[in-house]
Structure formats: C-alpha cells, structure tokens
Amino acid sequence: MSEPLKLGIAGLGTVGAGLISLLDKHGRRLSETIGRPIVIGGVSARSKGKDRGVAVAGLKWFDDPIKLATDPEIDIFVELIGGEDGIAKAAVEAALNAKKHVVTANKALLAKNGVELARLAEKQGVALNFEAAVAGGIPIIKTVREALAGNEIRRIYGILNGTCNYILSRMQDHGLAFADALKEAQDKGYAEADPTFDIGGFDAAHKLALLTAIAFGTKVAFDQIHIEGIQNISKIDIDAAQELGYAIKLLGVAVRTEHGIEQRVHPTLVPEDSAIAEVSGVTNAVAVDADFAGNLLLVGPGAGAKPTASSVASDIIDIAAGFVLPPFGVPSKQLATYKRAKLGEHQGAYYIRLTAHDRPGVMAAITKRMAEREVSLESIVQKSPRTNPGAPATVVIITHDTTEQAIRQALDQIEKDGKVAERPQMIRIEEL
Ligand code: HSE
C-alpha cells in the first residue's frame, strides 16, 4: 500500500467519537478499498481528559484546531466542532487555504457561508464535502449531487428534524400534549436543553438551504426561507387532522414555481396514507421529485453517532478515491442567483381551525368571507363543547387549492369581524 491518508479530526462530540469508533471497526477494510491506510493524524477538542467512550490517548493531540487544520501531515481536515462561524469557520478556512480537503457535518456554517467556502475550496482545488450535515445517515447529498445529476428536480422536501418528528409522533400516536412530548424528547437527549433551534424550525431550515442549492443549482439562500416551528401545534390540531385523514409533520419544502423558488419550513398536513406520514419518531425522510428518475423517498436516521459517522466516512472515501466535485455540484460561480417566490403566491390547500363564537350567523359570516376571496371549501366541521353550552366552538375547515394571500386576507377579515375568540390556526397541506 502507498502513503497513509491522514485525517485531522476537530471536535470529539457525538459525531467525532462515532467516527473514531467507525474507523476502529471498519478502518482496515476501508484502507483496502482505497489502497491506502487510513489513519488519524491528529485530533482536537476542548477538553483533553473527557471520557468519550473511545480511545484517544494514543492520538496526537492539538489544543488549537487551526494548528491541526494546517498541520503539514494532515490530508483531510474533518470539522465536527459546529457553529455558524467562530472557530469552526476559522479552522475550515485555514484548512482550505492550506490546500487540505475538508469534510464537515456543520450545516449552520454552510447555510451561512456555503458559497464563500465553496469558492475557496474550488480555487484551492480541494473538496468541501458535507454529507453528514443533512439528514444524518441518509446519503441525500450524494444522491442529489451525483445519482440524480441527470435530472431536473422540481421539488425536494422532507422531515429534516428528528426532534420535531419525535414530538409530533408522540402527540399523534400516544396522545401526549406538546409540552410533555418535548420534555420526553429532552430527557432522551434528542432535543437540546434550549430546544428553540429544533422546534423553531431553524435546524431543518439550515438543512433545507443546502438541499435547495444542490437540487436547483442556486446560491445558498438560508435567509430567504419562510420558517415556522411546531410550537403552536396543539393536540386539537393533531386530532382534527387525523379525523380528516391527515398527519401533521414539520416539513422542509423547496419547490420551483412559475414565480420563482419557494423554500419553506412549517408544520404541514400530509395524507395519512402517504409514505412520509408513516415516518415516525426521530427518523428523517427526504423526497425528491425528479423528471427522469421519478419520485424518490429516502428514509433513515437523521442524527446520532453512528449514522452521522457513516456519512462522514462516505465523504472521506470519495476524497481518497480522488473524486472531488464542486461542493454544490456545479462550480460556485455558475450557481444561479436565488429568485424567491412570494409566499402570498403559494398555491395549495389549507387546514384552518377557528375558535368561533357559538352564535347565529357566525358560520355564515365565516363562509362569506372565504367566498369573497374565492376560497372554496372542501370540508367544514363544527364541534361545540357539550359540557359548556355557549362557549366558543371549534370549526375545522379544509380548503380546496387557493393562494396564501387569499386565505390570509379571509382570516384577517374574519378576525376583524369579531367572529372568533382566538387567532385562527392555519396549516398548509402539501400535495404529495
Ligand atoms: N437536532 C437535530 C434533530 C439533529 O433533531 O434532527 C441534528 O441536526
């Protein structure tokens, strides 16, 4: 065998430790595959003494990840530190400037700085691979960038956050309230102590921004994403949706429309008999509508030491085999400017839940406002609380396809009319 391939691994959290254990288990076979021994040339993390469940004592230790990134011995810098800038960005830039290949799991870094870093990697003639940044163990970057390169992609969407999917699944399948399901997710270590990043939809949005750029050949446009989290999804919505034949999922959706590109992360009603509705717990799923390959769905673990390490290993093997593509599939200077479609022009069906005053004429007034905006109703169900006559009633409406602008205007008017006791709930339905 020829010269060893030396990895510099910065960040020894869940993914870093997972990578070390993967190399322990499969390193010999992978070395045979690439025809070079794969070795860990150095590691860096915040605390040297911490027990990580894997042996790091024999590895060359670097207190400074930038020193590791630029060490002449290192061939590939593996960035598993995290964070959209700070030391992670500085170390990746240092590695690229030193003409080192980079593998990263850092979605936040790339969602913010992806094009700039891709440009630098291309200029230096090195790889910047990030399979592990999106949907953990699901090889979606490779699938879109390579396997589907011969297709035009119309839409890419999916369940991109395991924590949210766990919470919604527990609410749907076990009747938990949102707060209890969140507490459970935190106890199991899925959600962060500050769960805003997951349940607010930001983690899913980082992943969506990267998928959109690769699928559509556009510049990464994280700040153009419409983001809604799952905080306002109640058990009432889960139950009402279920009664009408739907499940509620937090989806990230990127779709080309006649007005531009829609990128949105929001709770979504999906038909309960669809494959994506069946994806429960922390599992992720990514669907791609491609013109030649057809409609694909990839399902698998979206986080965790082993799945994420599997994706990092895949990136390393590609580099070792000499397979280096521009990070976003096409050279960064050819990435098209992102044209955002206005959300008001979004076309689709909607789930609406109103807490309506239980008085004569209220339903007529609600449907009149819908009709004025040409919103056509597919179904409407009213439930009055039997135990409390006269209290507001829950009215659930499923609309036919309409525009977001029309539905928002109708709901604003209904609120202004004083027919409802609370802000209306509005959830988009995705056609699958
Ligand atoms: N916190 C994420 C999730 C995993 O719950 O899916 C890492 O992106």
Residues whose N, C-alpha, C, O or C-beta is under 5 A from the ligand:
A	BS01	HSE	L160 N161 G162 T163 Y190 D198 D203 G302 A303
